[in-house]
Amino acid sequence: MSYRGFKRLLGESSLERKSRFLLGALTLLLITGSFWIYARMTVGVAYDATLNSGRLLVAQVLYNFHIDPQIGQSLSDFQKGNADTETRALTNYQFRLYKPHSREAQHRPDADEAELIADLKNHPEKFEEKRYLPAAEKFYYYGSIRMTTSCLKCHPTARERDELPDLKPGMFYGAVRIQLDSRLLEEDFHLNRAILISNALVTSLLVMAGSYLIVRYVVVKPVKHLKEVSDQIANGYFNVRSEIQTGDEFEDLSFAFNRMIRNLMNKQEELSENKAALDVKVDELARANLALFESNRLKGEFLATMSHELRTPLHSILGFSDLLQQAEGLDDK
């Protein structure tokens, strides 16, 4: 079966196709756009939550280091070992303390991080930095450590006296790097995007199906009914009426259509009456024309007869008059 035959089988019209296509395209565009914006906002919220997690972990890391570095590492290992699936993305972290003044290699920043730590040091108004490496599935949060009055009670330590002899409040001491694993977060993003895309497609299909039914039975069906009535009127069947009971503008249009048909019938009746009267006038005019023609014929016959009857004696009179004029010796008497 061809496409045209399939359309005829479904009773599909051009208005129906255009409305369904436009509504479907607009619905798909709107839903896809809204879901895409929602997905982007969700990603932003998730990264903001990761950023907040880094901020909260800085205080915990510093507290652990103040207790004992080994104890702090043990606490971190305990958290990572006991984290469930829902909180693993926030508790599965690694930390590192950077001290630019330290001579120990473990506290010295790497080459790619030295500029970032120097930027934190040179800008007192800046307290944090972040770095995201999608390829490595790592998220790094850098928290600036600046000395406070309470810090000066313990610092500088005996080991730090040669390195930081003039510690003052507000002075840059170092930075804490919190390394968070973004793999689980990316997996959640991909799952969320897949669910959103699936919902967008399913919702678009449902809206297109609903719009098809609405266009087919709410818009196209009354229009096709009016078209059928107009076709019958065009073929001369004036006894048909439009029967649309939808309670909307189509019903008003149906009433207007029926009024138009009644007015058309009244005009046709008036035209028929005028035609009949014209036929009577034409018949009377034809009879008058025949009577005039008959009168004209009788007049012609009368004139011909009178001309003939008068010509004969006149010829005799004219002949004798000529003879008398030629005679001699005749007086007036």
N, C-alpha and C positions, 0 to 999 in steps of 0.2 A: 504494500500500500504506500502510495506517495505521501509526501508531507501535506499537500493540499487536500488530498482525500482524507487524511487523518484529521485535519482541521475541520473539514466539513462534517466528519463523523462526530466530533466533539461539539459542533455548533459554535466554534470559536469565531470571534469577530476581530476586526482590526483594532477597535477601541479596547477590547479586552486584552489583546496582546500588548499594546502600547502601555496601558495602565499597569498590567502585571510586570512588565519589564522595568518601567520607571519606578514603581513602588519597590520592587525587589532590589534594584540597583541602589536606590536611595537607602533602603533599610539595611542592606549589606554594608554600605559605606558608613552609615551612622553607627551601627553596632560594632563593626570592626574598629572604627576610630575610637569609640568610647572604651571598648575593651583594651585597645592598645594603650590609651592614656591611663587606664586603670592599672595595666601591667607595669607601665613605666613608674607610676606612683608607688606601686607595691614594691618595686625594686628599690626606689629611693627610700621608702620607709624601712626596708630591710637593711640597707646600708647605713641608714641613720641609727638603727638599733645596734648594728655592729660597732658603729662609732661610739655610741653610748656605752657599749660593753667594754670597749677599750678604755674609756675614761674611768669606768668603775674599777677596772682591773689594775689601773696604775696605783691607786691607793692601797689595794690589797698586796700588790707586789712590793711596794715600799715598806709596808708593815711587815711582810715576811722577811725582807732583808734586814730590817731593824732587829727582828728576833734573832735570826741566824740564817745565813745564806743556804745552808744545808737543809734547815727546817723548811725554809720557803720553797726550795725545790721539792721536798717531800710532800708538802701540801699540794703543790701543783700536780705532782704525779698522782696523788690520791684522788684529786678532783677529776683528772682525766680518766682514771681507771673506773670511777664510779658514776660517770656521766651517762645518763640515758640518751635515747635517740633524740628526744625533743630538745635537750639542753646541751648536747654535745658540741653544737656549733658555737656556743658561747663559752663553754668551759674547756674545750680542747684548744689550749693556747700555749704559747711559749713566750718567754720574756727575756729581755737582756738589758742590762744597765750600762749606759754609756757615760764615761767620764773623760772628757777631752783632755783634762789635765793629768790623767792617770798614765803611769808607765806600763801598766799591765795590759797585755794584748787583748784579753777578754773584755776589757772595758773600753778599748779603742774602737771608734766607728770604722766601718768598711769604707772603701774608696767611694762607692756610690752613695753612701749615707753621710759622708763627712760634710758635704755642702749643705745638706738638710739640717744637720746638727748645728753647723755654723750659723745658719739662718735663724734658728731658734735662739741661739746665743746672742746674736747681734740685734735682735728685735725684742725688746722686753715686753712689748704688748702682745706678742704671739706666744701662746701656751701649748699649742698642739699642731701636729701635722699628720697627714695620712697618706698612704701610698697603697695602691691596689695593683696587683700583678695577676691579670686573668690567666695568663699562660701557666704560671706556677700555682694558681689557685690559692694565693696567699693575700691576706689583708694585713697591712702593717699600720699600727697606730703609735705615734711618737708623742709622749707627754713630757713637757718641759719641767725640770726640777729647779726651783729657785729657792734660795735660802730665806728662811723666816727667823724671827727672833727666837722661837723655840728650837729651831735647828742649831742655832749658835751655841746652845747649851752643851751639845755633844760634839759639834764640829768646829774646827777641824780635829780629826782624831790624830793619834800619835803618828800614824802612817801618812796622814795628809798634811802635816805641819809644814813640811818642806815644799809640798806641791801647791798648797793654798794657804799662804801665811796671812793674807788679808781678807778673810771672808767677811762680808757685810750683808745685811738684809736686802733681798732683791737681787743678789748676785747669782748668775747662772752657775749651777753646780753640775748638771748633767741632764740626761734624758733617759726615759724608759721606753723601750720598744716592746710593744705587745704584738705578737704574731698570731693571727687567727686563721684557722683553716676555712677557706671559703668554698670548699668542694661541696659540702652538704648544702650550703646556701645556694650554690649554683644549681645543684640537683633540684632543690625546691623551686628555684626560678623556672627551670625547664618544665617541671611538672605543672607549675602554676600557669605558664604560658600555654602548654598543651591543653589544659582544662579550659582556659579562657577561649582559645581558638575553637575548641570543640563546641563550647557553649555558644560562641558567636555563630558558628555554622548552623548548629541545630536551631538556634533562635531565629536566624535568618530564614531557614527553610520553613519553620513554622509560621513566621510572619508572611512569607511569600504564599504559603498555602492558604492562610487566612485571608490575605488580600485577594487571592484568586477567587475564593468563595464570595467575598464581599463584592468584588467587581462584577463577578459573573451573575449573581442573583440580586444584588441591590442596585447596580447601575446598568449593566448591559441588558438584563432581561426586560425591564420596562422600556428601554430604548428600542429593543427589537420588537416588542409588542406594538409600540407606536409606529414603527416602520411598516409592520404587517398591515395595520389599519390604514395607513396612508397609501399603501400599494393597492388595497382593495378599493379605496375611494378613487384612486387614479384609474382603475378598471371600470368604474361606473357603479359600484355597489355602495349606495349612500345609506343603506339601512344598518351598517355596522357601527358599533360604538366602542370606544376605548374603555376598558375595565381594569383600572389599576387602583388598588386599595393598599397603599403603603403608608399613608399618613404623613407624607413628606411632600417636597416640591414636585415629585413625579405625579402624585395624585392631583395636585393643582394643575399641572400641565395636562393631565388626562381630561380634567373638567374643561379646561380651555380648548382642548382639541375637540371635545364633543360639542361645545358651543360653536366652534368654527364649522363643524359638520352641519349643525342645525341651521346656522346662518347661510351656509352654502346651499342647503336644500331649499330654504325660503327664497334665496335669490334665483335658484333654478325654477321654482314654481312661478315666481314673478316673470321670469324670462319666458316660461312656457305660455303664461297668460298673454304676455305682450306679443308673442309669436302668433298665438291664435287670433288675437285682435288684428294683427298685421295681415294675417292671411285673409280675414274677412274684408279688410280694407282693400287688399289687392284684388280679391274677387269682385268687390263692388267696382273698383276701378276698371277691371277687365270688362265687366258688363257695360259700364258706361262707355268704354272705348269701342265695344262692339256696336252699341247704339249709335254712337257718333259716326262710326264707319258706315252703318246702314243709312243714317241720315245723309251723309255725304254721297253715298251711292244713289239714293233717291233724288237728291238735288241734281246730280249729274244727268240722270235719266230724264228728269223734268226739263232741264235746260236743253238737252238734246232733242226731246220731243217738240218743245216749244220752238226751238230754232228751225226744226224741219217744217213744222206746221206754218210758221210765219214766212219762211223763205219761199215757199211755192206761190202763194198769192202775190207776194211782193215782186217776184220775177215777172208775173203777168202785168202787174201795174207798171213796173219799170219799162216793160216792152211797149205797151200802148203809149206810155208817156214819151218814149223816144219817137214813136211813129207820129204822134201829134206835133212834136216839135219840128219834124221834118216836112209836115204838110204846109202848103202855101194857101194864102187867102183865108186864113183863120184869124178872126179877131178875138178880143178877150171874151166876149160872150160865147 
